Amino acid sequence: MSFTGHAPGSSGYRRLLAGLFLAGIATFAQLYSPQAVLPQIARGLAVAPATAALSVSAATLGLAASVIPWSIVADRVGRVPAMAAGVLSATVLGILAPLGDDIATLLVLRCAEGVALGAVPAVALAYLAEEVEARHAATAAGSYIAGTTVGGLLGRIVSGLVAETADWRAGVWTVAALCAAAAVLFLCLVPRARGFVPHRRRADRGPGVLERLWAPLRSSAQRSLQLQAFLLMGAFVAVYNYLGFHLAGPPFALPAWLVTLLFLAYLAGTASSPWAGVLASRTGRFRVLLGSTGVMALGAAVMLVPAAVVVLLGLLLFTAGFFAAHAIASGWTPVAAPAGSRAQASSLYYFAYYAGSSLFGWALGLVFAQAGWGWFLGVVIAMCAVAAVAAGTALRHAPSARV
């Protein structure tokens, strides 16, 4: 009997989601651990806020550059071995990165760390789509995205709080140690792939690598999903990069430890991503994607109010909306991919995702420095609007929009 995917309630399904949840922690805690200590990095290395933010952008740029090569490796050696190699390599580089005593060394090591981290986002959703029953793919993808939110939260909170009692290097090292533990648990839990056969073992190897990469680029739906990733992730990372600088200045003047605790807003994304997957299974992906983008824009608008409690409320809405939209768009990408190009479609989505993070995570810092918080958020809201228009144009009538 052919394998049709793990069903909810089965041991394989539970182990798969738990394993990918831990892989998300191991990946995204490392990726974003410097974000909570950017003001300390700026002071310690005597650089401007936008330059300090390059410690995040360098890693996301390395990740963006590596997702397509990692998808090719995964087609050869298998999904789980590729993810394992990436997570373990990244953990070693995460320990080395803070050793540099200048910004250039830090950026080089962070870029290399990002290259290694690219294995999980390049492969995880393709692996999930092949190993879970098709009708439960959106729900499972939401659970995986929830793991990435927990990872992002842990990386920021732990590094920020440890840095308060020691320094930013100790904070980043502590996160790297936690990620090593998560990586080991991932390897113990994740089940072997049953719905995928590496290309090197197929009698009919099918289309070549370039053709599998080109197929998603010919699809208007795939291009629109890539644009969602590029714009929404760019806006999201920029807000979290510069929020600490905004709240440390007038009229707020919040202490660093309290600014760090605001990253608990990430829990809104932990809740909203699986909820969005369940809602999409009932009402359709397109409606949930559009509604989530609207919530994200609303949250950005609320953050214009110069009151800390109101800014926190806006941040909660913004974060919940982003992760709901990301859960839908990222899970939709492999489902709507042309035949034989699931891994490549996912890798192109994540290439756009982290390219947007790298570009806007730095460039919007220039807007923040030159024009202030209001113009900064105006650009963020405009990016959400463009993403919504693109979705309405190309995704409204896609065959998988209502599935």
Secondary structure as GFF3:
##gff-version 3
##sequence-region A 1 403
A	DSSP	alpha_helix	11	32	.	.	.	ID=ss1
A	DSSP	three_ten_helix	33	37	.	.	.	ID=ss2
A	DSSP	alpha_helix	38	44	.	.	.	ID=ss3
A	DSSP	alpha_helix	49	52	.	.	.	ID=ss4
A	DSSP	alpha_helix	54	77	.	.	.	ID=ss5
A	DSSP	alpha_helix	79	96	.	.	.	ID=ss6
A	DSSP	three_ten_helix	97	99	.	.	.	ID=ss7
A	DSSP	alpha_helix	103	117	.	.	.	ID=ss8
A	DSSP	alpha_helix	119	131	.	.	.	ID=ss9
A	DSSP	three_ten_helix	134	136	.	.	.	ID=ss10
A	DSSP	alpha_helix	137	165	.	.	.	ID=ss11
A	DSSP	alpha_helix	168	189	.	.	.	ID=ss12
A	DSSP	three_ten_helix	199	201	.	.	.	ID=ss13
A	DSSP	alpha_helix	209	217	.	.	.	ID=ss14
A	DSSP	alpha_helix	220	248	.	.	.	ID=ss15
A	DSSP	alpha_helix	256	261	.	.	.	ID=ss16
A	DSSP	three_ten_helix	262	265	.	.	.	ID=ss17
A	DSSP	alpha_helix	266	283	.	.	.	ID=ss18
A	DSSP	alpha_helix	285	302	.	.	.	ID=ss19
A	DSSP	alpha_helix	308	335	.	.	.	ID=ss20
A	DSSP	alpha_helix	342	371	.	.	.	ID=ss21
A	DSSP	alpha_helix	373	394	.	.	.	ID=ss22
###
